[in-house]
Amino acid sequence: MIPILDLSQQTAALLPEIERTVGEIYRSGSFILGKHGKALEAEIAQRSEVGHGIGVASGTDALHMALRALNIGPGDEVITSSFTFIATAEAISYCGATPVFADIDPLTFNLDPRKVAEKLTSRTKAILPVHLFGQSSDMDPLVALAKEHGLGIVEDCAQAIGTLYKGRPVGCFGAAGCFSFYPTKNLGAFGDGGMAVTDSADLAQRMRSLRAHGQSERYYHDEVGYCSRLDEIQAAILRIKLPHLDQWNRQRAAIADRYDALLADLPLHTPGRASYSTHTYHQYTVRTEHREQFLSGLKERGIGVGVYYPVPIHLQKAYADLGYQPGDLKESEKAAAEVFSLPIYPDLREEQIAEVVEAMHKAAPLAWV
C-alpha cells in the first residue's frame, strides 16, 4: 500500500524540535500573535520578496482578507479559474462579489490570459489567478491586463509556495499573494493556517485589522471584521519546517522527473511544464481519456490516487445560480474528466516509485480494451 501522501518520516525527523518548541510556548502562555507568528510573517514575506506578511487562520481567509482589503464588494466581478478548489471562488462570494470563470490553458491547468481578457466587463474589479498543483500562472499578460484596466490582482498561491515565475517567487506580482498551510501542503502546519503577503503597507494594515475584528487598536473597531489569526503553535511548527522547504521541493521535482521518464510509454499526458515557471509539484497530475481504467487498476494494487478536481466550480450546485452550462468552459471540463494525481512527497522511495510505475503499466492494458 502506497498512500498518495505520507508525511510520517518528515514529522518524525522534526518532532523533537517541535515538541521542545511547543513546550516553550505552553510555558510562556503566549498563544496568539506572539513572537513566532511575527517571525514567520517576516520570513514568508522575505521569501516572497515583499514587505509584509499577515498570518490568518486559513488560505481561504487569506484570499478573503486580501479581496476585502481591495474593497471588493457587492456588484463587483472577480475573474478566476473554475478548475481549482472551491475556496478560491468562495473568497469572492464572501465579499458579496461575483466570481466570473475563465477557461484554462490545457498545458498548465492555469488561467489562460486570452480567456481572461474575453471575460472583462465594466464590473470587473480584480483577477484571481491560481498557481495550480505547484506551477505558476503566466503572470506577465495578466499583470498587463490588470494595469490596462485598473484592476487588482490577488494570487492564489495555496499550492505553490517556493514556485518561481521567471526567477521571482509567486505572491509578489499582484496586490497580494495568499498561501495555505493546510497539513497536506508542501509547507503544512499541524492544523489550519494561512498567510497573505503584500508590498503595500496600507493593504497589510487593513488585513491585520480585518483578521482581528476590524480593530485599529484594542477594543476600537473601525469596521466589522473577522476572527482569523494564525496561532502561535502552528506558526512555530511552520518556522521549524520552513528551512527544509526548498530541499523538499527539490525532492518532489526529482520524483516528478522519474515519473516523467518511466510513464512516457503509457497512453497519458504527464504534467506540462511551462518555460516561464518552476514546478514544486504539490500534486503530480496526469491526464488521460482512460482515467477510470487507470484508477480501477491502481486501487486494486493499493496505490493511493486522487482526482483534483472532478467537477469544475462553474458546474457545482453551489454556483448553479450563476447560470453556467456544460460546454461553457471546454478546457476546464475536459481536464476535470481526465486528470488524476499519483503519490508524491519528499520521502517517496525509489522502490515505491517503481511500484507505482509497475501498477500503472499493469493497469494500462485495461485502457485499450
VEXDREN-2710 file (C-alpha; in Angstrom, 1 decimal):
% VEXDREN-2710
k/r/px/py/pz
1/MET/0.0/0.0/0.0
2/ILE/1.4/3.4/-1.1
3/PRO/-0.7/6.4/0.1
4/ILE/-1.0/9.5/-2.1
5/LEU/0.7/11.4/0.8
6/ASP/2.8/10.2/3.7
7/LEU/4.4/12.8/6.0
8/SER/5.2/10.4/8.8
9/GLN/9.0/10.4/8.2
10/GLN/9.1/14.2/7.8
11/THR/7.2/14.6/11.0
12/ALA/9.3/12.1/12.9
13/ALA/12.6/13.8/11.9
14/LEU/11.4/17.2/13.2
15/LEU/9.3/16.0/16.2
16/PRO/11.9/16.5/18.9
17/GLU/12.4/20.2/17.9
18/ILE/8.7/20.6/17.5
19/GLU/7.9/19.2/20.9
20/ARG/10.6/21.3/22.6
21/THR/9.3/24.5/21.0
22/VAL/5.7/23.8/21.7
23/GLY/6.5/23.1/25.3
24/GLU/8.2/26.5/25.5
25/ILE/5.0/28.1/24.1
26/TYR/2.9/26.3/26.6
27/ARG/5.1/27.6/29.4
28/SER/5.1/31.2/28.0
29/GLY/1.3/31.5/27.9
30/SER/1.5/33.4/24.6
31/PHE/-0.7/31.6/22.1
32/ILE/-1.9/34.3/19.7
33/LEU/0.1/36.9/17.7
34/GLY/3.3/36.1/19.5
35/LYS/6.9/36.1/18.5
36/HIS/6.7/33.0/16.3
37/GLY/3.8/34.4/14.4
38/LYS/5.5/37.7/13.8
39/ALA/8.8/36.0/12.8
40/LEU/7.0/33.7/10.4
41/GLU/5.3/36.6/8.8
42/ALA/8.6/38.3/8.2
43/GLU/10.2/35.1/6.9
44/ILE/7.4/34.3/4.4
45/ALA/7.3/38.0/3.3
46/GLN/11.1/37.9/2.7
47/ARG/10.8/34.7/0.6
48/SER/8.1/36.4/-1.4
49/GLU/10.1/39.5/-2.0
50/VAL/7.5/41.8/-0.4
51/GLY/7.5/43.8/2.7
52/HIS/4.6/42.4/4.8
53/GLY/3.1/39.1/5.8
54/ILE/-0.3/38.7/7.6
55/GLY/-0.9/35.4/9.3
56/VAL/-4.5/34.2/9.3
57/ALA/-6.5/31.1/10.1
58/SER/-6.5/29.5/6.6
59/GLY/-5.6/30.1/3.0
60/THR/-9.3/30.7/2.3
61/ASP/-9.3/33.5/4.8
62/ALA/-6.1/35.0/3.3
63/LEU/-7.9/35.3/-0.1
64/HIS/-11.0/36.7/1.6
65/MET/-9.0/39.3/3.6
66/ALA/-7.0/40.4/0.5
67/LEU/-10.1/40.9/-1.5
68/ARG/-11.8/42.8/1.3
69/ALA/-8.7/45.0/1.6
70/LEU/-9.0/45.8/-2.1
71/ASN/-12.6/46.9/-1.4
72/ILE/-14.1/44.2/-3.5
73/GLY/-17.8/44.0/-2.7
74/PRO/-21.4/43.6/-4.0
75/GLY/-21.8/44.4/-7.7
76/ASP/-18.1/43.7/-8.4
77/GLU/-16.8/40.8/-10.5
78/VAL/-13.6/38.9/-10.0
79/ILE/-12.3/36.7/-12.8
80/THR/-10.8/33.4/-11.7
81/SER/-10.4/29.8/-12.6
82/SER/-13.1/27.2/-12.4
83/PHE/-10.6/24.3/-12.3
84/THR/-9.5/24.6/-8.7
85/PHE/-10.7/24.0/-5.2
86/ILE/-13.9/25.9/-4.4
87/ALA/-12.3/28.1/-1.7
88/THR/-10.9/30.4/-4.5
89/ALA/-14.5/31.2/-5.6
90/GLU/-15.8/31.2/-2.0
91/ALA/-13.5/34.0/-1.0
92/ILE/-15.0/36.1/-3.8
93/SER/-18.5/35.2/-2.7
94/TYR/-17.8/36.1/0.9
95/CYS/-17.2/39.6/-0.2
96/GLY/-20.6/39.8/-1.9
97/ALA/-18.9/39.9/-5.3
98/THR/-19.5/37.6/-8.3
99/PRO/-16.9/35.1/-9.4
100/VAL/-16.5/35.1/-13.2
101/PHE/-14.9/31.9/-14.5
102/ALA/-12.4/32.0/-17.4
103/ASP/-11.0/28.9/-19.1
104/ILE/-7.6/27.4/-18.6
105/ASP/-4.5/26.6/-20.6
106/PRO/-4.6/22.8/-21.0
107/LEU/-0.8/22.5/-20.7
108/THR/-0.6/24.1/-17.2
109/PHE/-4.3/23.9/-15.9
110/ASN/-3.9/27.6/-15.0
111/LEU/-5.9/30.6/-16.3
112/ASP/-5.5/31.4/-20.0
113/PRO/-4.8/35.1/-20.2
114/ARG/-6.6/35.3/-23.5
115/LYS/-9.7/33.8/-22.0
116/VAL/-9.5/36.3/-19.0
117/ALA/-9.5/39.2/-21.5
118/GLU/-12.7/37.9/-23.0
119/LYS/-14.4/38.0/-19.6
120/LEU/-13.7/41.6/-18.8
121/THR/-16.7/43.9/-18.2
122/SER/-17.3/47.3/-16.6
123/ARG/-17.9/45.5/-13.3
124/THR/-14.6/43.6/-13.3
125/LYS/-12.5/44.8/-10.3
126/ALA/-9.9/42.1/-9.9
127/ILE/-8.2/39.0/-11.4
128/LEU/-7.6/36.0/-9.1
129/PRO/-5.1/33.6/-10.8
130/VAL/-4.5/30.2/-9.2
131/HIS/-1.0/28.7/-9.3
132/LEU/-2.4/25.1/-9.5
133/PHE/-0.6/22.0/-8.5
134/GLY/2.7/23.9/-7.9
135/GLN/3.2/25.7/-11.2
136/SER/2.8/29.5/-11.8
137/SER/0.1/31.1/-13.9
138/ASP/1.5/33.2/-16.7
139/MET/1.7/36.4/-14.8
140/ASP/3.1/39.0/-17.3
141/PRO/0.0/39.1/-19.5
142/LEU/-2.3/39.1/-16.5
143/VAL/-0.4/42.0/-14.9
144/ALA/-0.6/43.9/-18.2
145/LEU/-4.3/43.3/-18.4
146/ALA/-4.7/44.5/-14.8
147/LYS/-2.7/47.7/-15.4
148/GLU/-4.6/48.4/-18.6
149/HIS/-8.0/48.2/-17.0
150/GLY/-7.2/49.4/-13.5
151/LEU/-7.7/46.0/-11.8
152/GLY/-6.3/44.4/-8.7
153/ILE/-4.6/41.0/-8.7
154/VAL/-4.7/38.6/-5.8
155/GLU/-2.6/35.5/-6.4
156/ASP/-3.8/32.1/-5.0
157/CYS/-0.5/30.5/-4.1
158/ALA/-2.0/27.9/-1.8
159/GLN/-0.4/25.0/-3.8
160/ALA/2.8/26.8/-4.9
161/ILE/4.9/28.0/-2.1
162/GLY/8.5/28.1/-3.4
163/THR/7.5/28.3/-7.1
164/LEU/9.3/30.9/-9.2
165/TYR/7.8/32.8/-12.2
166/LYS/10.7/34.0/-14.4
167/GLY/13.0/33.8/-11.4
168/ARG/10.8/35.6/-8.9
169/PRO/8.5/34.0/-6.3
170/VAL/4.8/33.7/-6.8
171/GLY/3.0/36.0/-4.5
172/CYS/4.9/39.2/-5.4
173/PHE/3.2/40.0/-8.7
174/GLY/-0.2/41.2/-7.5
175/ALA/-1.5/43.4/-4.8
176/ALA/-1.4/40.4/-2.5
177/GLY/-0.4/36.7/-2.6
178/CYS/-2.2/34.1/-0.5
179/PHE/-0.8/30.9/1.0
180/SER/-2.3/27.9/2.7
181/PHE/-0.6/25.9/5.4
182/TYR/-3.1/23.1/5.4
183/PRO/-1.3/20.0/6.6
184/THR/-1.1/18.4/3.1
185/LYS/0.6/21.4/1.5
186/ASN/4.3/21.5/0.7
187/LEU/4.7/23.6/3.8
188/GLY/2.0/22.3/6.1
189/ALA/1.0/23.0/9.7
190/PHE/-0.4/20.6/12.2
191/GLY/-3.8/22.2/11.6
192/ASP/-5.3/25.0/9.6
193/GLY/-3.3/28.2/8.8
194/GLY/-2.7/30.7/6.0
195/MET/-0.9/33.9/5.2
196/ALA/-1.3/36.9/2.9
197/VAL/1.7/38.8/1.7
198/THR/1.9/42.2/0.1
199/ASP/4.2/45.1/-0.6
200/SER/1.6/47.6/0.4
201/ALA/1.8/48.9/3.9
202/ASP/-1.8/50.1/3.6
203/LEU/-3.2/46.8/2.5
204/ALA/-1.2/45.0/5.2
205/GLN/-2.6/47.2/7.9
206/ARG/-6.1/46.7/6.6
207/MET/-5.7/42.9/6.6
208/ARG/-4.3/43.0/10.1
209/SER/-7.3/44.9/11.2
210/LEU/-9.8/42.7/9.4
211/ARG/-8.3/39.5/10.9
212/ALA/-8.8/40.9/14.4
213/HIS/-12.4/42.0/14.4
214/GLY/-11.7/45.2/12.5
215/GLN/-9.7/46.7/15.3
216/SER/-7.4/49.7/14.8
217/GLU/-6.4/49.4/18.4
218/ARG/-7.6/47.1/21.2
219/TYR/-11.4/47.5/21.6
220/TYR/-11.6/50.2/19.0
221/HIS/-13.4/48.8/15.9
222/ASP/-13.3/50.7/12.6
223/GLU/-15.3/48.1/10.7
224/VAL/-16.9/44.7/11.0
225/GLY/-14.0/42.3/10.8
226/TYR/-13.3/38.6/11.5
227/CYS/-11.7/36.3/14.0
228/SER/-8.9/34.9/11.8
229/ARG/-5.4/34.6/13.3
230/LEU/-2.6/32.2/12.8
231/ASP/-2.0/30.7/16.3
232/GLU/1.5/30.7/17.8
233/ILE/1.8/26.9/17.9
234/GLN/1.1/26.5/14.2
235/ALA/3.5/29.4/13.4
236/ALA/6.3/27.8/15.4
237/ILE/5.8/24.4/13.7
238/LEU/5.9/26.2/10.3
239/ARG/9.1/28.0/11.2
240/ILE/10.8/24.7/12.1
241/LYS/9.7/23.3/8.7
242/LEU/10.4/26.3/6.6
243/PRO/14.3/25.9/6.3
244/HIS/13.6/22.4/4.8
245/LEU/11.1/23.6/2.2
246/ASP/13.5/24.2/-0.7
247/GLN/15.0/20.7/-0.3
248/TRP/11.6/19.1/0.0
249/ASN/10.5/20.9/-3.2
250/ARG/13.7/19.7/-5.0
251/GLN/12.9/16.1/-3.9
252/ARG/9.4/16.4/-5.2
253/ALA/10.8/17.7/-8.6
254/ALA/13.2/14.8/-8.8
255/ILE/10.4/12.3/-8.2
256/ALA/8.4/14.0/-10.9
257/ASP/11.3/13.6/-13.3
258/ARG/11.4/9.9/-12.5
259/TYR/7.7/9.6/-13.2
260/ASP/8.0/11.5/-16.4
261/ALA/10.7/9.1/-17.7
262/LEU/9.0/5.9/-16.5
263/LEU/5.5/6.7/-17.6
264/ALA/6.4/8.1/-21.1
265/ASP/5.2/4.9/-22.9
266/LEU/1.7/5.0/-21.4
267/PRO/-1.4/6.5/-23.0
268/LEU/-1.5/9.6/-20.9
269/HIS/0.0/13.1/-20.6
270/THR/2.5/13.7/-17.8
271/PRO/2.3/17.2/-16.3
272/GLY/3.0/20.0/-18.7
273/ARG/5.9/22.3/-17.8
274/ALA/5.8/26.0/-18.8
275/SER/9.1/27.6/-19.8
276/TYR/8.3/30.6/-17.5
277/SER/7.8/28.7/-14.3
278/THR/9.4/26.2/-11.9
279/HIS/7.2/23.4/-10.6
280/THR/7.0/22.4/-7.0
281/TYR/4.7/19.5/-7.6
282/HIS/2.1/19.9/-4.8
283/GLN/0.5/17.3/-7.0
284/TYR/1.8/15.1/-9.8
285/THR/-1.2/15.2/-12.0
286/VAL/-1.5/13.3/-15.3
287/ARG/-4.4/13.3/-17.7
288/THR/-5.9/10.6/-20.0
289/GLU/-9.1/9.7/-21.7
290/HIS/-8.8/6.3/-19.9
291/ARG/-8.8/7.6/-16.4
292/GLU/-11.4/5.2/-14.9
293/GLN/-9.4/2.2/-16.1
294/PHE/-6.2/3.5/-14.6
295/LEU/-7.9/4.4/-11.3
296/SER/-9.5/1.0/-11.0
297/GLY/-6.2/-0.8/-11.6
298/LEU/-4.3/1.4/-9.2
299/LYS/-6.8/1.0/-6.4
300/GLU/-6.8/-2.8/-6.9
301/ARG/-3.0/-2.7/-6.4
302/GLY/-3.1/-0.5/-3.3
303/ILE/-1.8/2.7/-4.9
304/GLY/-3.3/5.9/-3.4
305/VAL/-4.7/8.3/-6.1
306/GLY/-6.7/11.5/-6.1
307/VAL/-8.8/13.4/-8.6
308/TYR/-8.3/17.1/-8.3
309/TYR/-10.9/18.2/-9.3
310/PRO/-13.8/16.0/-10.7
311/VAL/-16.3/18.9/-11.1
312/PRO/-15.2/22.4/-12.1
313/ILE/-16.6/25.1/-9.9
314/HIS/-18.9/26.6/-12.6
315/LEU/-20.8/23.3/-12.7
316/GLN/-21.0/22.9/-8.9
317/LYS/-24.5/23.0/-7.3
318/ALA/-23.3/25.8/-5.0
319/TYR/-22.9/28.1/-8.1
320/ALA/-25.8/27.0/-10.1
321/ASP/-27.4/30.4/-9.8
322/LEU/-24.7/31.9/-12.0
323/GLY/-26.2/30.1/-14.9
324/TYR/-23.2/28.3/-16.4
325/GLN/-23.9/25.2/-18.6
326/PRO/-21.8/22.2/-19.6
327/GLY/-19.7/23.3/-22.6
328/ASP/-19.2/26.8/-21.4
329/LEU/-15.5/26.2/-20.3
330/LYS/-14.4/23.4/-22.5
331/GLU/-10.8/23.0/-21.3
332/SER/-11.7/23.1/-17.6
333/GLU/-14.4/20.5/-18.2
334/LYS/-12.1/18.3/-20.2
335/ALA/-9.4/18.5/-17.6
336/ALA/-11.9/17.6/-14.9
337/ALA/-12.9/14.5/-16.8
338/GLU/-9.3/13.3/-17.4
339/VAL/-7.0/14.2/-14.6
340/PHE/-5.7/12.1/-11.7
341/SER/-2.8/12.5/-9.3
342/LEU/-0.2/10.0/-8.2
343/PRO/1.7/9.7/-4.9
344/ILE/4.3/12.4/-4.4
345/TYR/6.0/13.5/-1.3
346/PRO/9.7/14.1/-0.4
347/ASP/10.2/10.8/1.3
348/LEU/8.8/8.6/-1.5
349/ARG/11.5/6.0/-2.1
350/GLU/12.8/4.7/-5.4
351/GLU/11.3/1.3/-4.8
352/GLN/7.9/2.9/-4.1
353/ILE/8.2/4.9/-7.3
354/ALA/8.9/1.6/-9.1
355/GLU/5.8/0.0/-7.5
356/VAL/3.6/2.9/-8.6
357/VAL/5.0/2.7/-12.1
358/GLU/4.6/-1.0/-12.3
359/ALA/0.9/-0.7/-11.1
360/MET/0.4/2.0/-13.8
361/HIS/1.7/-0.4/-16.5
362/LYS/-0.4/-3.3/-15.3
363/ALA/-3.4/-1.1/-15.3
364/ALA/-2.7/0.3/-18.7
365/PRO/-3.9/-2.6/-20.8
366/LEU/-7.4/-2.1/-19.5
367/ALA/-7.2/1.3/-21.2
368/TRP/-7.0/-0.3/-24.6
369/VAL/-9.9/-2.7/-24.2
END
